[in-house]
Amino acid sequence: MDPRFVIERNFPRCDNYDDNSFLGKLHEHALWAQDEYWLLEWALYQLAKDEAISEDLSWQVFRIFSHCFLSFGCHLDRNDFFKIRNLKRAQLYDCRERFQMVFEGFFSRNMPEQKFFEEENPLLLTLHKYS
């Protein structure tokens, strides 16, 4: 799979945007789609190795980050009706921390090692085993 296509699937202003992507499921259905998150995270790890990241790609990645972080805040705001239906508060904190570390890693070009996380991304493990 093409990592740029994965980003485009999660970017609402793109023709390739998909309601079944991670961001699509979060935004449209208030669901944390772990399988789609793994795919998004995999794409960020692949793209962080790229020497030349375009402004458009950076904008798309930042917009995905920004939208998700707003969703985390809305979920935690007792006055907001938006709630991620399949995450408990403790799970949300874990997801938010990982999400932040991965996206910061992308922008700094210094991706966190998977061993630092409680659960390793199976897409990244498979690649390391066979590469």
C-alpha positions in Angstrom: 0.0 0.0 0.0 1.1 3.5 -0.7 1.6 5.6 2.5 0.6 8.8 0.7 -2.7 7.2 -0.3 -3.3 6.3 3.3 -2.9 9.9 4.3 -5.2 11.0 1.5 -7.9 8.5 2.6 -7.8 10.3 6.0 -7.8 13.9 4.6 -11.4 15.2 4.1 -10.4 17.7 1.4 -9.0 15.0 -0.9 -10.8 13.1 -3.6 -9.5 9.9 -2.0 -11.1 10.6 1.4 -12.9 7.6 2.7 -15.5 7.5 5.5 -14.1 4.1 6.4 -10.6 5.5 7.1 -9.5 6.2 10.6 -10.5 9.8 10.6 -13.7 9.0 8.7 -14.8 6.5 11.4 -13.8 8.9 14.2 -15.6 11.9 12.7 -18.6 10.2 11.1 -19.3 7.4 13.6 -17.4 8.5 16.8 -15.5 5.3 16.7 -11.8 4.6 17.3 -11.0 2.1 14.5 -7.8 0.4 15.7 -7.1 -1.4 12.4 -7.4 1.9 10.5 -5.2 3.6 13.1 -2.5 1.0 12.6 -2.6 1.7 8.9 -2.3 5.5 9.5 0.5 5.0 11.9 2.3 2.7 9.5 2.0 5.3 6.8 3.5 8.0 9.0 6.5 5.7 9.9 7.1 5.1 6.1 6.8 8.8 5.2 9.0 10.0 8.0 11.9 8.3 6.2 11.2 10.4 3.0 13.8 13.0 2.4 11.4 15.4 0.6 8.0 15.8 2.2 5.9 18.3 0.3 4.0 21.2 1.9 0.7 19.6 0.8 1.6 16.3 2.5 2.7 18.2 5.7 -0.6 20.1 5.6 -2.6 16.9 5.2 -0.8 15.2 8.1 -1.2 18.2 10.3 -4.9 18.5 9.6 -5.4 14.9 10.5 -3.5 15.5 13.8 -5.4 18.7 14.5 -8.9 17.2 13.8 -8.1 14.1 16.0 -6.8 16.2 18.9 -9.9 18.4 18.8 -12.0 15.2 18.9 -10.0 14.0 22.0 -10.7 17.4 23.7 -14.4 17.2 22.8 -14.7 13.7 24.2 -13.2 14.8 27.5 -15.3 18.0 27.7 -18.4 17.3 29.8 -20.3 20.1 28.0 -19.7 18.6 24.6 -22.0 16.0 23.1 -19.2 14.3 21.0 -17.9 11.1 22.6 -15.8 8.3 21.2 -18.2 5.5 21.8 -15.8 2.6 22.0 -13.1 4.1 24.3 -13.1 4.4 28.0 -11.4 7.4 29.6 -8.2 5.5 30.4 -8.0 4.1 26.9 -8.5 7.5 25.5 -5.5 8.8 27.5 -3.3 6.0 26.2 -4.5 6.5 22.6 -4.0 10.3 22.8 -0.4 9.9 24.2 0.6 7.5 21.5 -1.1 9.6 18.8 0.8 12.7 19.9 4.2 10.8 20.1 3.7 9.4 16.6 2.7 12.6 15.0 5.5 14.6 16.8 7.9 11.9 15.6 6.7 12.4 12.0 7.2 16.2 12.1 10.6 15.9 13.9 11.6 12.9 11.6 12.4 11.0 14.7 9.8 8.3 15.1 9.4 6.6 18.5 10.5 3.0 18.8 7.6 0.6 19.0 9.0 -1.0 22.1 8.0 2.1 24.1 4.3 1.4 23.5 2.2 -1.0 25.5 1.1 -2.6 22.2 3.3 -2.6 19.0 1.8 -1.9 15.7 1.4 -5.3 13.9 2.0 -3.7 10.5 5.4 -2.4 11.6 6.3 -5.7 13.3 5.5 -7.7 10.2 7.7 -5.4 8.1 10.6 -5.6 10.5 10.5 -9.4 10.6 10.6 -9.8 6.9 12.8 -7.0 5.8 
